[in-house]
Amino acid sequence: MLTGLARGATRTVRGIGAAVRARPLETLGVVAGVFALHALLPPLLLAVARKPWTFFTFNPWLKQLPAYLASGAPVEQKLDFLSRVAVFWFSADGDFGAPEWGFAVDALDLVRFLAMSLLVAVYFALVLHRRDQGQLGGWRAQTSRAGGIAGAFAGVLGLSTGPCSVVGCGAPVLPVVGLAFAGLSSGTLALLSGASRVLSAVVLVTLTLVVAWLGWQTGATSVDRRAGAV
C-alpha cells in the first residue's frame, strides 16, 4: 500500500513538474498576480465600499526581526509570535479619530496568500498543459479555467484567505466582503466570521485535491508518451 501511495505521489509530482516546466513564465505570472490580488484587492474593495484608506505601513518592528531570532527566547515562543505578527496594514480614519476600517496582514496570512497563489498557478498550468496534449478541450477547458478564476477571486474576497484582521467593524476578525456593509448585527458578524473559516478550509482542500488529481493524470500521460516513444 505504501509503495502504491509513493508511486502515485511520484506520478503526481512528475505531472505537475511537466506542466510547470512547459510554462514557467506564465506560472510565475499567475503566482504574482493572485498574490497581488490577495494583498491589494481587499483594501481597494473597502476603499470603494466604505472610505479610501488614509494610512499604510509595514510593521516598523520588523527591523528588529534578526535580533529577535538571534535572542535566547524559546523556539516555541518565537514560532508563536512570528505566526501572529502583523506584516503590513491599511486603515482609513473615521470621525472623532476612530478608524473607519482597517485591513492587516500577518505572517500566517502571507503563508495562506502564497499557498493559494501557488495552487491556482499550478492549476492553470495543468489545465493548459492537458489542453495542449489534447486531453482537455472545448467546454471542459472553458469550465476548468472559469472555475479556477472563480476560486481565485473567492479566496481574495475573504474565503480562502480566511478572516482578515480588521478594526472599526465591530468584530476582531471578519471576511473582507462583510466589511463592505456597515451596521451589521453582531450575530451576522459572527456568522460571517465562522463561515469564512470553514470556507477557507474547503477552498484550499478542494483546490489541493483537484491539483493532485490533474497532476496524477498528467503524470500518467507523460509516462505513456515516453513508453510509446520507446
Secondary structure by P-SEA (a helix, b strand, c coil): caaaaaaaaaaaaaaaaaaaaacaaaaaaaaaaaaaaaacaaaaaaaaaccccccccccccccaaaaaaaccccaaaaaaaaacccccbbbbbcccccccbbbbbcaaaaaaaaaaaaaaaaaaaaaaaaaaaccccaaaaaaaaaaaaaaaaaaaaccccccccccccccccccccccccccccaaaaaaaaaaaaaaaaaaaaaaaaaaaaaaaaaaaaaaaaaaaac
